[in-house]
Amino acid sequence: MTENSAAIEDTFSPDVTTTRNDELHRYELHVGGKLAVEIRFIDEPGHIDFIHTDTAKQFQGQGLGKVLAHFALDDVVAAGKRIIPNCPFMYRYLRKHEVYHQCVDWPEKPPEGA
């Protein structure tokens, strides 16, 4: 399990933690101990396939998905794996953040909703 704590002073609690939960195959961002955002993935030899991102209703619109996306992508790159963005949110995020492009294997067509 990989874990990182960040002090984020905005409209939400500064008690923010990011975690890779291998048992549930997801990256998680908790605010004040509550699951706020999850990014689900499939871990395959040589790559991580991001398949879905979900933000709890009470935490939507606060930029927390971007925080977790950055954490998850950095974790995958540090592990030396390739990124496959089959999740619409991750696909859009990666299109805007070129720093990761050398590590991405783009799907043949954008995921529905991207």
C-alpha positions, 0 to 999 in steps of 0.5 A: 500500500502506498500512502501520501498525506497532503495539507490542502487549505481550501474549502475542504478539511486539511486532513487529506490522504491519498492511498493505493489500495491493492486489495480493492484495486483502487487509488483512494483520497480520503478527507477527514477519514471519509472516502472522497474519490476513488480511481479504479484500475486493473494492474497487469504486467507492465501497465495499469489500466485506469477504468473508472473514477468516482467522487462522492457527491459531497466532495464534487467540484473541489478539485480532489479528483485531480489531486488523486489523479496526480498521485496515481499517475506518479505512482504508476510512473515510479513503478516503471509501468505504462498507463492505459486511460480507459476511464473518461476522467483519466483520459481527459486529465492526461490529455491536459498534462503532457508530462505523462504522455511518454508513459501512456498507451492511448486506447484506439478510441477515447472512452465514452464520456471523455 
